[in-house]
Amino acid sequence: MIKVVRGNPTPEELAAALAVVQARAAAGAAVAPAAPARSEWSSPARLAAAHRAPHPGPRAWRTTYWPA
């Protein structure tokens, strides 16, 4: 519901204002919602880096039995 708080609009002014409000509402409803941004926590690159095999070296035995 729209209420005129101040002034005395003519029927033409009121119709023009309602046409603008209706057009804006229709344009907002027609726009498809954007896909939400992916979190860095769900990045496939981060997950792939966590499951790499240990590199050979003096302390490689520490990561031998880590869960993959």
N, C-alpha and C positions, 0 to 999 in steps of 0.2 A: 504494500500500500504506500502510495506517495502522498504526502501532505504538504501544502503550501504554507510555510510558516510566516513569511513576510511578503507583503505586496499583494497586488491583485492582478494576476496574469490574464491576458485575453485567452479565449479558447484556442486561437492559433498558436500563441506562445506555449501554452500548456501542451498542445499536441506536438509541437516541435521538440519540446523537452522530453516528452514520453517516447517519441520516435528515437531520439538519441540514446536514451536509457535502454530501450528494447534492442536497438542495433548492437550496442556494446555487450549486452547479455547474450545475444545470439552469436556474436563473434567469439566470445569467451568460451561458449559451449562447443563451438565447432573446432577449436584448436585441440589437437591430440595431445595428451599428456606426454611430457618428455620422459625418456627413460632415466631412471635414477642413476646417479653417478656411482660407479663401482668403488668400493672401499679398497684401500691398499692391502688390507688383510686378506681379501679374497683374490688377489692378483695371482694368476697362474705362474708368473715368473718367480714370485716369492716362494710358491709351493715347490716348484721344480728345483730351486736352489737348495731347499732344505733336504731334498732326497738324493743329493749327489753322493757318490761313493767317496770314502775318505781318500785323501792324497797320501801317497807313500812318504814316509819321513820318520824322524825319531820319535814322534808322539802319536803316530797313526794308530797304535794299539788301543788308545783311549776311546776311539770312536768305532771300534770294530763291532761291538755288540749293541750299538745304539739302535733303537727301533726306526725302521724306515717309513 
